Amino acid sequence: MTNPTNTETTILIAEDDRAIRFSLACALKAEGYNVIEVGNGDDAIARVASDDPDALLLDLKMPGKGGLEVLAALAGQLAELPVIVITAYGGSAAAIEAMRRGAYDYLTKPFDLDEVQLTLKRALKQRALSSEVKALRSRVPDELDGADDQIALPEPELVGQSAAMREVFKAIGLAAATQAPVLITGESGTGKELVAAALHRHSDRTNGPFIRVNCGALPEGLVESELFGHERGAFTGADRQKPGRFERASGGTIFLDEVGELPLSAQAKILRVLQQCEFERVGGTEILRTDARIISATHRDLSKAVASGQFREDLFYRLNVARIVIPPLRERREDIASLSEHILRHLERRHGWGELSISSEALSVIRDRPWPGNVRQLENALARAAIAARGRTILPEHLDAEETLDPSMPNLDDQIESLPLRALLAEVERRAIQRALITCKGNRTKTAERLGISRRQLFDKIREYDLHP
């Protein structure tokens, strides 16, 4: 049944696959839209100029000009022409770059026609609202500088085609086009540093430095010296002037990993950098300026740290201008197959192996595991399995059993502050025994040998912790 409200709305479809183009056109015509079809990027640019469509469905890979080149050519019109990119490639780089170049949204093949319709309606609604705002203004400042003609992309660092990761890619693309501070949150092992690197790579600071600081690894007495530098003689051992990380990151990006671990004194100085772009070296009086964009990350709940007085509230709000939340691996299991393939290709290059593969049975096993350590744990598990498989095909028997721990089990890092020492040590012991039992497939003799205790001690511990081999 057609929708009469759409009869004056024209949709341009740029897709080189005739079957997909036909399917999209039929679905949109059934909704009452006027539809124009082209099979390459050059024709898409020409029809935008001649027909002034209301929206564009744009394939990323086409003969002649590809989707990214079309976006570059239409850069000055994207405020009024919503572009929905359609791609068969689920890697992060293309999706992030499409969003950075001004695409309204992107969908991956095979797509659901209902999803196309819904996304298109949202895009048209936003276009209508933008037109209303434009009509109310006497003059609209032109803030678009055009797009870089260079479309070569780096290899995708982030892997995933799940809905959760698509949202992450979109958020990266949108944030990369700004200079705003970004706070990346997520559990340990989810890939926060990769997200930060992608933000830098897709920003206009890509040719500048990317300086990473692991705030949790810096000794408290050296934090300010590392971040802001020091003058000669500022403290014992300071035999020369040393520029800090903020100084070195000027013109680029500084990534404050585990920012929640910073002492309050350093937090105050970072707040000054955010507010005034200036600082002083330790032991110095000269005011220095920096043009470094700040990206921070943490696995902690900073709002709780603010409530407990461990983190400055004003700094939290300054860092949390744009926020990207990375989902844990257990919430995007559909990405495990592509992640595993990506990891295996990396292992091949790193170790000089031939073609490394994983059996469907082994893949089924890892899909069902909870992965409390997220992608980092998956990487380590596949590396161990590949070694056991001697660089050939990974089978179920090559996989350690220790990753089958309950995903609801609290993270020990989160329990350190809440459990008394005796209870914390008991919890560590319980988990070690449970892992050994799983790895040894319930064989108590082998488990006792692995743990370096007697069978009698093992039996006592199993009863004490109510474990079920």
N, C-alpha and C positions, 0 to 999 in steps of 0.2 A: 504494500500500500504506500503510495507516494505521499510525501509531506509537502503540501502546497506552499509552506512558508519558505522552502528552499529554492523555489523556481528562479529567483533572481540571483542566486549564489553560484558562482563559477569556480570549479575546482580543477586545477591543472595537475595531471598525473604524468610524471617523468619516470619511466620504468622501461628498461630494454627487454625484459621478459614479457612476451606477448600474453602468455597465459595469466600471469599475475596482473598485468595491466588490464586485461579483459575482465578478470574477476573483480578488481577494484572498481572499474568503470560501471559494471552492472550493479554492484552494491550501492554505489553513490547515486546512480540514475534512479534506482528504485526508491531512494529517499527524496527524489525530486531535484537533485542538484544538476546544474549544467556541467558537463564534463568535457575537458579537452585532454587528448592523449598525445604524448610524444615519446620517442624511444631513445633520445640521447640528450646530453646536457646542452649542446649548442641550440637545439630546437627549443628546449625549455626556457633558455634566456630570451630567445626571440619572441616566444609566445607570451612571456610575462610582459614584455614591452608592448606587444600589439594588442593583447586581449585583457590586460589588467585583471588577472584572476583574484579571487578572494582568499585562496589558500593554495599551497603547493605540496603535493605528496612527491617526495624526491628520493629516488634510489641512489645509494652511495656509489655503486660501481656501474658505470655505463660507458659505452663507446664515446670517444672524444673527451669532452669535459666530464669529469666525475662529479659526484654530489658536492664535495668540498670546494671544487673550483666554481660550481654554480653558486654556492653560498658566497664565495668571495666576490663574484661578479655582481651579485644582488645585494651586497652589503648595505648600500645606502637605502634600500627599500624594505629591509627586514622588519623595521618598526611597524610597518603597515601590512606586510605580507607574511603571515605565519607559514613557516616551512616545517613540515613533519618529515624527517629523514627516515627512510626504510632501508634496512641493511640486513644482509645474511651473515655479517661478521659481527660477532659479539664481543670483540676485544675492546679494551677500555679506551685506547688511543683515538680511534675513529669517533666513538661516541662523545668523548670529552671534547674533541676538536670541533665536532659538529655543533655542540651546545655553545662552545666558546665563540664560534663564528656567527651565532645568532639564531640557530634553529630553535623552533618552539619546543620540539620534543623529538624523540626517535623511537622507532619500533623495530624489533628484530623478526626476521623471517624464521620459521613460518608464523605469521601473525593471525590473530583472530579478527574477523571482519567487524565484529561488535566493538572490539578495542579500537580499531581504526575509526569507526563512527564516533565513538565517545571522545577520543582524542581530538578529532576534527571539530566536533561541536564545542569543545573547550577552547580550542584555538580561535574559532570564529567569534565566540563570545568575548574573548580577550581583545580581538581586533575591533569589535564593535565598541567596547569600553574605551579603547585607546582613541578611536575616532571621536568619541564624545568629548574626551578630555582635550583633544587637539582643537576641536571646534570652540571650546571655551577659552582657549588661549589666544592672545593677540599675536604672539610670536613664539615659535618653538625653537629653542637653541639647538643647533646641529652638533650633537655630541659624538657623531660617528666619524671616525677618521679613516674609514675604509678598512679593508682586510689585507693582510700580507698575501702576496701572490704565491709564496712558498707553501706548498701543501705536503711536502714530504713529511711523513710521520715516523716517530721512533717505534721500535717494537713495543707491543702492548706489555706494560708492567703488571697491570691488574687484569685478572682473568675472571670472567663470570657473565652469564647471560640471564641469571635469575632476576626477578622483579626487584629484589632488594638491592642487588648490585647495579642495576640500571639506574635506580634512584641515586646511588653513590656517584656514578659517572655523570649524571645530570648535574648534581650538586657541585662536582669538581669543575665542570665546564662553566657553570654560572659564576662560581667564586673566582675562577682563574682570570676572568675578564675584568676583575676589580682589583683594587689595592687594599681591600679591607682585611683586617686580621681574621684568621680562620682557626677555630678550635676543632680538632679531630678527636673523637672519643670512640672507645671500643675496647673489648677485652684484649689481653695480651695475646700476641700472635696473629692478630687479624690483618695486619698490613698497614698500620698507620703511617709508617715512614714512606711506603710506596705511594700512598695517597698524597702525602706532602710533596714528594718528588714530582708527581704528576701535576699538582697545582703549579709548581714552579715551572715545569717544562712547557705547560700550555699557557703560561702568562706572558706578558710582554717583557718580563725580566729573564727570559730563558737564557739569554747570553750573559747574564750576570752570575755571580757565585751563588751556590747553594750550600749553606753552612749548617751542619747538623750538630746539635748539642744534646748529649744525653744528660739531662739535669740530675737524674737519679744516681749517676756514676761519678759526679764531681764531688770531691771532698769539700765539706762546708767552708773550710778556711780558704779555699782557692776558687770558690764560685765566682766572686766578683772580679777577681783577676782574670779568669778565663773569659767571662762575658764582656768585660769592659776594658781589659788590658791593665798594665801597670807601668809606672815610671821607674827608672833606675833608682835603686836604693829605697823603694817603697816599703820593703820588708826584707828580712834576712834571706839571702839567696837571690834577690832581684838585682842581678849584676848588669842588666841591660833593660832598655825600654822594650815593652812587648805590646803590640796591638791586640785588642780583644776580638771576640767573635762578632760582636755587633759592628765593629770598625771594618772587619774583613768582609762582612756581608753587605756593605753599602752598595746600592745599585742592584742587589739581588734579593735573596730570601734567606732568613735565618729560621731554622726549624728547632723549636724548643721541645724536645721529646721528654715525656714524663714531667711536664711543667709543674705538676702538683707537688713535686719533691723539693722545689726551690725553698730556701729559707726566706723568712719574711723580709730580711734586710735587702736581699737581691730582688725580691718582688717589688719593693718600693722603687728601686732604680729602674726596673723594666717598665713600671708604670710611667715614669718620667720620660723614657724613650718613646713610649706610645703616645703620650700627650704632647711632647715638645720636640721629639726626634733629636734629643741631645743627652750627653752624659759626660762624665769625667773619668779618666783612668785612675786606678787606685794610686794614691800618693801624688796625684797631679792636681793642678788648679785650672788648666786650660779646658774650656768647654768645647767639646767635639760634637759634630753632628753626623747623623747617619741616615741614609735613605734605604733602610732594610725593611722589607715586608716581613711581618712576624706571623709564622704559622706555629701553632702549639698543639700538643697531643698529650693525652693522659688516659690511663685505664681506670683512674679513680673517679668517684663522684665529687666533682669540685664544689657543688652546692653544699654537700655535707661538710667538706673541708672548710668552706666559708662559715658555716654555722658553728663549727667547733673552734674557730679562730685560727686555723692552720693555713688559711689562704685568704688573701685580701679580697674583699667584696668588690672594690672598685677595679682591681686588676682583672677579676673574673669577668666582669661586664665588658671591659675593654677587649679582652681576648676572645670573647664569645659573640663577636659581631656576626660572623658567618659560622655555621656549625655543620659538621659532617659526621654522621654516626655510622660506623662500620658494623654490619651485622656479624654475629659469630657464625662459624662454619655450620653449626647444627641447624641454623635457621635458613641456610641456602644450600641444602644437600644436592639440589639439581646441578650445582656448579662443581661437585666433587670430581666428576668424570673429566671435565675440561681442565680443571686444576691439576689433576693427576697427570694428564697428558702433557701439560705445560712443564710440570716438575720433571717428568721423565726426559723430556727433550733437554732440559737444563743439565740433568745428570749425565746424559750422553756427551754433551759438549765439555763438561767439567772433567770427566774421567776418561774421555777418549773411547767410550764404548761404541759398539755398533748400534743396531736398532734395538732399543729397549722397549719392551711392551709389558702389558699387564693383562692377565686372563680375565674373562668376563666373571668368573667365579670370585677371583680376588677383588675385582672392582665392586662386586656385590657386597663383599665383606666390608670393605672400607666405607661404602655408602651407608651402612647400617651402624657404624660406630659413632660415638658421641663427640669425639674430638674436643675435649675441654681445652686443649692447648691450641685449637684453631689451625690455621694454615701452617704455622710453624711446626706444629706437631705432625701434621700430615706430611710435610716435607721430610722431617726426620725419619718418620716411619717408612716412607717410600725409599729413602736413601739406604736404610738398613736392609729393607727387603731386596733392593737391587743388588746389594753386595752379596746377600745370601743366594740370590738367583744367578750370581756370577755374570751380571750384565746382560742377561737374556730375558726370558719371560717370567714375570713375577706371578707366582701361584699362591693360593691361600696359605700353604704351609710356610711360605717365606715371610709372612707377616707376623710380627710380634702380637701377642694377645693382650699386652698391657694397655692398649688404647680403649678397652671395653669398659673402662670405669664409668660409673653413673654420671651423666652430664649434670645432674642436679647437685652433685657433691660440691660443697662450698670451696672456693679457691683458698688455699692455705695463706696466700698473701693477705687476704681479707680477714683471716682469723687470727693473725699474729697479735693484733692489738686487742682482740676481744677475749681470747682464751688465756687462762692461767698457764704458766710454763709447763706444769705437770700434764695438764690436759692436752696442750699443744704437742708435747713429745709423744704422748699416747696416740694422738691422731696421726702423726707422722709414721709411727710404728705400725699402726693398723693398715694404713695405705700401702706401706712397703710390703707387708705380708700378703695383702690382697693382690697386689700386682704380681708378686712372685708366684702365688697360687694359680693365677690366670695364665701366666707365661708358661708354667710347668704343667698346665692342663689338669690341675688338681692332684698331681702326683706329690704326695707329702714327703717322700724321701728326697726327691730332687729339689723340692721347695726348701727343705731344711738345709740341704747342701748349698743351695744358691744363697741363702740368708746367713750361712755360717753358724747355725744353731743346731741343737739336737732335735730328733723327732719328738721327744717328750716335751721339750720347750715349745715346739711348734704346736703340738696338740693343745697345750695349756693356753697358748695365745689365741688359737682358733676359738676355743670355748670362751675365753675372756672377752673377745671382741665380737662374738657371735657371728663368725664368718662361715660362709657356706661354699666350700670348694666345689 
